[in-house]
């Protein structure tokens, strides 16, 4: 889709979904509101360093867990040993901190559960109806538990998450490797595929991978940054891209 076919003032003209073979969705903040749970877990983890919500967007959002730990600590001029992913949850290393964050996240997820965004479900239903393939590409190692908690475990045959990235040696976002792997698993090329992201690092990854349409989802205060990192279109909710829905017109 060329830029001159996009009318950014009319959501119904933003995307001709039939022009694409596949869509790669980030999970947290795009399909499920788990970004809120992640942020709460990070806030608890980094409370001793005067963590603020802005820190999540600037240093953590969309990155693999240990990269997020490293990035935030660097912003506070704090250096810890790298440690090992097998480290028990604690405070003594980057990996230990990352593992403690995961314990906090899973406790909140188990206690409160998660419900997918209705607008995202409507878009996925539309894509199912017209035969557009879909996969999840998430930096989180919790993607599969989140999908299960949301009742979506059987919906996505292909999930490229933090576990797959570690197993296959894929560079995390903002590198494009995970998205390119997702396209490969779906049997499509980047040029036939849409990326949907709520994080600036994910948008940058989609742009770096040569995906022709990278949709940014602004769940609160990140619109300008998403656009600055190359998002073709930024919406508040994916409902805006479904004709006939509350967000789109008929």
N, C-alpha and C positions, 0 to 999 in steps of 0.2 A: 504494500500500500504506500503510495507516495504521499508526501506532506500535503500536496495540494488537494488531496481527496478528504482531508480531515477538517471538518468545521468544528472548532473547539467550543463554539457557542451552542451547538445542537448535539446533545449526547447520542441521539439516535443515528447520526451520521458518522460517529467517531470510528466505528469498527464494522466492517462487512465481514462477519465471522466466517462466511462461506468461502472467503478468499484464502483461508489458512487451513493447514492440515492438523495443527495441534496447538494446545495452550499449555504452558508450564506455569503452575501456580506455586508461589511461596505459600506457606501454611499459616504461620502465626501472624495475625493481623490482616490476612487476606481471606482465608477460608474460615478461620476460627479466631475468637477474641483472646487467644492464649498469649498474645503480646502483652496484655495487661497482667497476666499471671507471671510471665517472665519478668516484667518490670518490677513487680512486687517482690519477686525472689531476689533480683539484683539489688533492690533497695535495702532489703534486710541484710544481704551479704556485705554491702559496702557502706552501711550506716556509720562505721567508725571513721570513714573518710569524707563525711559530709556530702554524701551522694545527693544529687538533685535529679528531677525528671529530665532535664536537659542533657545530663550525662548519658542517659540511655540512648537518646537519639544521636549524640555526637560520637560516642566511643564504643557502643555495644550493639545497637540494633542491627540485625541481619548478619552478624559475624558468627563464626564458630565460637563455641563457649570459651575455650582457652584464649583465643584471640581477643575476645571481649574483656576477659580478665586482664590480659596483658595491656590492652589499650587503655583501660580505665586507670590501672595502676600507674602507667606512664604519665597520665594527665596529672597525677598527684606526686610525681617524682618518687614513686615507691618502686623498689626493685626487690623481687623475690626469686629464689631459685625456681627453675622451670619445673622440677619434679618429674613425675611420671604419671600417665593416666591411671595407673593402678593405685596411686596414693589414696589413702582413706580420706574422707571428707574432713577438711580442717582449714587451717590458716597458714601453714608453713611453706606452701609453694603455690605456684600458679595453678598447677593441676589440682592440688588439694582444695583450693578455693573454688575452682570450677566444679569440682565434684560436690562440694558443699552446696553450691547454688543449685545443682541438680536435685539434691535431696529435698531442699526447700520447695523447689518447683513441683516435684512429684507429690509432695505432701499436700500442697494447695490443690493440685489437679484432682487427686483422689478425694479430697474433702468436698470440693465444690463442683467438680465436673466441668464440662464445657459444651456450649451449644453453637453450631455453625451460624455465621451471619446469614439471615434469610436472603439477602440480595445475592450473595455468593452462590447459595444453593440454586436460586433461579437461573443464574448464568450457567452453572454447570448442567442444569437440566436442559437448557437451550442447546448447549454444545452437544449433549448426548443426542438430542433429537435430530441434529443436523449432521451427526457423524464426525464431529471434531474430537480427536483423541486428546486425552488429558493426563498429566502426571504432576506429582508434587516434587518440588525441589526446595528443600529447606536445610538451612545450616544446622538446625537443632538435631541432637541425637534422640530427642523425645518425639520425633514426628509420628512414629507408628503408635506409641501409646496415646498421643493426642487424637489421632484419627480414630482409634478404637473408642476413646472416651466420647468422641463426637458422633459415633455411629457411622463412620465413613471408612472403616477398615477395608471393606470389600469394594469400595468404589474406585480405588486407584491401584491397578495392578503394578504400577511402577512408582516407586518412591526413592528419590535420591536425597538422602539426608546425611547428617553428620556421621552416622555409623558407616554408610556406604563410602563417604568421602575418605574416612580414615582407612577403611579396608582396601580401597582402590588407589589410595594416594592422590586423591583429587584436591587441588588447591581450593580453598574456601572463597566465598564472595569477598571482595569485588572481582576476583578472577572469574572468568566465564566457564571454567571447567565443569562445574556441577550442572549448569544449564545445558551445556553441550552434551554431557552424558545423558541427561534426561531426554533430549531430542533423539539421541542415538537409540535409546531403549524403545522409544515410540516408533522408530523406523522412519524418521523424518529429518529434514535438514533445517538448520537455523533459519534459512530464508523463507521457510514455510510455517514458521512457528511464532507465536505470541508469548511474551513473558509478562506475568502480572506480579507486582512486588509492592510492598509498603515500606521497604528500607532503602536508603540511599545506596548502600553497598550492593544490594540486589539489583537495583536499577542500573548501577554502573556495570555490574556483571553482564546484564542483558545487552547493554550497549556494546561492551567489549566483545561479546560473542557474535556480533553481527546480526542479532535478531531485529527484524524490520520494524516491529511494533513492541514497545515496552510501556506497559500501562502502570502508572503509579497510583496507589490507593492511599489517600491521606486520611488517616483515622484521627488526626488532631495535631495541627501545627507544623506539618512537615511538607506542605505543598510546594513551597518555593525551593526547598532543598531537593525534592524529588525532580522537579523540573530542571534545576541547575545541573543535576547529574545525568540528564539526558532522557527523562521520561517523555515519550511522545504525547501522552495524554495523562492528566491527573484527575481522578474522580474522588468523591467522598465515599462512595459505595458502589460496588459492581452492579447494583440494581440500575444505575444510570445507563448501563450499556445493554440493557435487556428491553427491546421494544415491547410496549404495551404494559410494562410494569409501572410501579409507582414512580420510579426514577426516570424511565423513558416514556415517550409519548407513543400513541398508537399510530 
